[in-house]
Amino acid sequence: MGFVSSERFLEIYAGVLTAAFAITVFGGFAESRKTAFDEIDVHRINVVEPDGTLRLVISDKAKFPGSFVNGKEIARPDRHDTGLLFLNEEGTEMGGLTFDGWKDKNGEIQNNGHLSFDQYMQDQVFSLDAGQDGGKHYSMMNFTDRGDYSIMDAFEAKKRIDALLADQRQAEWKKFMETHPGDAHRIVLGRARDESAVLKMKDKQGRDRLVIKVAADGSPTIQFLDEAGKVLSQLPASR
């Protein structure tokens, strides 16, 4: 009996020491989560809040996510970039920074850098784009209005319309925009693909109303247009 009791005591003692060691080690890690790296290779980093809400994704092309709405990811097979995706406190996408670049099968350069910020539960309202499309360079700043409807309406419409025949899609998108008004480019500023420097100010329907432009040959113009796109006046006067 004495031998059995001693053996049992040693088992308990060893168990207590093991538990104490585990608490000390893992408790220390829990208190201090800061880790320093000289270099790290990674495909994707998810930055989350203490409750697990995703707030920022840093990712390569292969792991880049779809869109997020209220914490739920929506597939985006059209995304082929590397970069960052920003999300708000509710786990909904609110913009991002992406970039890509390659030569196509014809040897033409294709590259783009894109920074954008979204309206709440909507698409981008401000964006910066710069890149090259073959031999055409561009660097543009866009300010955009968004309608008073949820981005989920657009996702659901896209899923439905993409399933239609190609010749039916344009008409269906036109119907969608008629029932979901408010989207329109308002200001465009930058260096266009035609080598001009341009400022376009548009009305709430996205129609050009004031265009200030310096063409590739250096000639400047200022145009005032009506809602049908007709030039009402121009400086210098057209010849």
C-alpha positions as CSV (number, residue, x, y, z in Angstrom):
1,M,0.0,0.0,0.0
2,G,2.8,2.4,0.8
3,F,4.5,1.7,-2.5
4,V,1.3,2.3,-4.5
5,S,0.6,5.6,-2.6
6,S,4.1,6.9,-3.4
7,E,3.8,6.0,-7.0
8,R,0.4,7.8,-7.2
9,F,2.0,10.8,-5.5
10,L,4.7,11.0,-8.1
11,E,2.2,10.8,-10.9
12,I,0.2,13.6,-9.4
13,Y,3.3,15.7,-8.8
14,A,4.5,15.2,-12.3
15,G,1.1,16.2,-13.7
16,V,1.1,19.4,-11.6
17,L,4.6,20.4,-12.8
18,T,3.6,19.8,-16.5
19,A,0.4,21.9,-16.1
20,A,2.4,24.6,-14.4
21,F,4.9,24.6,-17.2
22,A,2.2,24.8,-19.9
23,I,0.4,27.6,-18.1
24,T,3.7,29.6,-17.8
25,V,4.7,29.0,-21.4
26,F,1.4,29.5,-23.2
27,G,0.3,32.2,-20.7
28,G,3.4,34.1,-21.6
29,F,2.6,33.9,-25.3
30,A,-1.0,35.1,-24.6
31,E,0.3,38.1,-22.8
32,S,2.9,39.1,-25.3
33,R,1.9,38.4,-28.9
34,K,4.4,40.7,-30.5
35,T,6.8,38.8,-32.7
36,A,9.6,40.2,-34.8
37,F,10.8,38.8,-38.2
38,D,13.7,39.8,-40.3
39,E,12.0,38.4,-43.4
40,I,8.8,36.4,-44.1
41,D,7.3,34.8,-47.2
42,V,3.6,34.7,-47.1
43,H,0.7,34.3,-49.6
44,R,-2.0,36.1,-47.6
45,I,-2.4,38.0,-44.3
46,N,-5.8,38.5,-42.6
47,V,-5.9,41.4,-40.1
48,V,-8.8,40.8,-37.7
49,E,-10.4,42.5,-34.7
50,P,-10.4,40.7,-31.3
51,D,-13.9,39.4,-32.1
52,G,-12.6,37.9,-35.4
53,T,-14.1,40.5,-37.7
54,L,-11.9,40.8,-40.8
55,R,-10.7,44.3,-41.4
56,L,-7.8,44.1,-43.9
57,V,-6.5,41.5,-46.3
58,I,-3.0,41.6,-47.8
59,S,-2.7,39.0,-50.5
60,D,-1.0,37.7,-53.6
61,K,-2.9,37.0,-56.8
62,A,-3.6,33.4,-56.1
63,K,-5.2,34.0,-52.7
64,F,-6.8,37.3,-53.3
65,P,-10.4,37.2,-52.0
66,G,-13.8,38.1,-53.5
67,S,-15.9,40.9,-52.1
68,F,-17.1,40.9,-48.5
69,V,-20.6,42.0,-47.4
70,N,-21.3,41.8,-43.6
71,G,-18.6,39.3,-43.2
72,K,-19.7,37.0,-46.0
73,E,-17.4,36.5,-49.0
74,I,-18.9,36.7,-52.5
75,A,-16.9,35.0,-55.2
76,R,-15.2,37.4,-57.7
77,P,-13.6,35.4,-60.5
78,D,-12.9,38.7,-62.3
79,R,-10.3,39.6,-59.7
80,H,-6.7,38.8,-60.8
81,D,-4.7,41.3,-58.8
82,T,-2.3,41.5,-55.9
83,G,-2.8,44.0,-53.1
84,L,-4.9,45.1,-50.1
85,L,-8.6,44.9,-49.5
86,F,-10.1,47.3,-46.9
87,L,-13.2,46.3,-44.8
88,N,-15.3,48.3,-42.3
89,E,-16.3,47.5,-38.8
90,E,-19.2,45.3,-40.1
91,G,-16.9,43.2,-42.3
92,T,-18.0,44.9,-45.6
93,E,-15.6,45.9,-48.3
94,M,-14.8,49.6,-48.5
95,G,-12.0,49.9,-51.0
96,G,-8.6,48.6,-51.8
97,L,-5.2,49.0,-53.3
98,T,-4.3,46.6,-56.2
99,F,-1.7,46.3,-58.9
100,D,-0.8,44.0,-61.7
101,G,1.4,43.9,-64.8
102,W,2.4,41.6,-67.6
103,K,3.1,41.2,-71.3
104,D,0.3,39.5,-73.3
105,K,0.8,36.9,-76.0
106,N,1.4,39.7,-78.5
107,G,4.1,41.2,-76.4
108,E,2.0,44.2,-75.4
109,I,2.4,45.6,-71.9
110,Q,-0.7,45.5,-69.7
111,N,-0.4,46.9,-66.2
112,N,-2.4,48.9,-63.7
113,G,-2.3,50.3,-60.2
114,H,-5.6,51.1,-58.6
115,L,-6.6,52.7,-55.3
116,S,-10.3,53.2,-54.4
117,F,-12.6,54.0,-51.5
118,D,-16.2,52.8,-51.4
119,Q,-19.5,54.3,-50.3
120,Y,-21.1,52.5,-47.4
121,M,-22.7,49.2,-48.8
122,Q,-21.9,50.4,-52.3
123,D,-19.1,50.6,-54.9
124,Q,-16.2,53.0,-55.2
125,V,-16.8,56.8,-55.1
126,F,-13.2,57.8,-55.4
127,S,-10.4,56.1,-57.4
128,L,-6.9,56.6,-58.7
129,D,-5.8,54.5,-61.7
130,A,-2.4,54.5,-63.5
131,G,-1.0,52.1,-66.0
132,Q,-0.4,51.1,-69.6
133,D,-2.6,49.4,-72.1
134,G,-0.3,48.4,-74.9
135,G,1.4,51.6,-76.1
136,K,-1.2,53.8,-74.4
137,H,-0.4,55.3,-71.0
138,Y,-3.0,56.7,-68.6
139,S,-3.2,58.2,-65.0
140,M,-6.7,59.2,-63.9
141,M,-8.6,60.4,-60.9
142,N,-12.3,59.7,-60.7
143,F,-15.1,61.0,-58.5
144,T,-18.4,59.1,-58.7
145,D,-21.9,59.2,-57.4
146,R,-23.6,56.1,-56.2
147,G,-27.3,55.3,-56.0
148,D,-29.2,54.8,-52.7
149,Y,-29.3,51.0,-53.0
150,S,-27.3,48.1,-51.6
151,I,-24.4,46.7,-53.4
152,M,-26.1,43.3,-52.9
153,D,-28.7,44.3,-55.4
154,A,-25.9,44.7,-58.0
155,F,-24.3,41.4,-57.1
156,E,-27.6,39.5,-57.4
157,A,-28.3,41.2,-60.7
158,K,-24.9,40.3,-62.1
159,K,-25.4,36.7,-61.1
160,R,-28.7,36.6,-62.9
161,I,-27.6,38.6,-66.0
162,D,-24.4,36.6,-66.5
163,A,-26.5,33.5,-66.9
164,L,-28.3,35.1,-69.9
165,L,-27.3,35.0,-73.5
166,A,-24.7,37.6,-74.4
167,D,-27.1,39.5,-76.6
168,Q,-29.6,39.9,-73.8
169,R,-27.3,41.2,-71.1
170,Q,-27.1,44.9,-72.2
171,A,-30.8,45.3,-72.2
172,E,-31.1,43.7,-68.7
173,W,-28.4,46.0,-67.3
174,K,-30.3,48.9,-68.7
175,K,-33.4,47.8,-66.9
176,F,-31.5,47.4,-63.7
177,M,-30.0,50.9,-63.9
178,E,-33.5,52.4,-64.6
179,T,-34.8,50.9,-61.4
180,H,-31.5,51.6,-59.4
181,P,-30.7,55.2,-60.4
182,G,-28.0,57.4,-59.0
183,D,-24.7,56.0,-60.4
184,A,-22.7,58.5,-62.4
185,H,-19.2,59.6,-62.9
186,R,-19.0,63.3,-61.9
187,I,-15.4,64.4,-62.2
188,V,-12.6,62.9,-64.3
189,L,-9.1,64.4,-64.1
190,G,-5.9,63.1,-65.6
191,R,-3.7,62.1,-68.5
192,A,-5.8,60.1,-71.0
193,R,-4.8,57.3,-73.3
194,D,-4.9,59.8,-76.3
195,E,-2.0,61.7,-74.6
196,S,-4.2,64.6,-73.6
197,A,-4.5,66.3,-70.2
198,V,-8.2,66.6,-69.4
199,L,-10.7,67.7,-66.8
200,K,-14.3,66.6,-67.3
201,M,-17.1,67.8,-65.1
202,K,-20.4,66.0,-65.5
203,D,-24.0,66.3,-64.4
204,K,-25.9,63.9,-62.2
205,Q,-26.6,61.7,-65.2
206,G,-22.9,61.4,-66.0
207,R,-23.0,63.6,-69.1
208,D,-20.1,65.9,-69.9
209,R,-21.0,69.5,-69.3
210,L,-17.6,71.2,-68.9
211,V,-14.5,69.9,-70.6
212,I,-11.1,71.5,-70.2
213,K,-8.5,69.8,-72.3
214,V,-4.9,70.1,-73.6
215,A,-4.5,67.9,-76.6
216,A,-1.4,65.8,-77.5
217,D,-0.3,68.6,-79.9
218,G,-0.5,71.1,-77.1
219,S,-3.7,72.9,-78.2
220,P,-6.0,73.9,-75.3
221,T,-9.8,74.0,-75.3
222,I,-12.6,74.7,-72.9
223,Q,-16.0,73.4,-73.9
224,F,-19.5,74.0,-72.4
225,L,-22.0,71.3,-73.4
226,D,-25.7,70.8,-73.1
227,E,-27.4,67.6,-71.8
228,A,-27.4,66.1,-75.3
229,G,-23.6,66.5,-75.7
230,K,-23.9,69.5,-78.0
231,V,-21.1,72.1,-77.6
232,L,-22.8,75.4,-76.6
233,S,-19.6,77.4,-76.6
234,Q,-15.9,76.8,-76.9
235,L,-12.7,78.6,-76.1
236,P,-10.9,79.3,-78.4
237,A,-13.9,79.3,-80.8
238,S,-13.9,76.4,-83.2
239,R,-13.0,77.2,-86.8
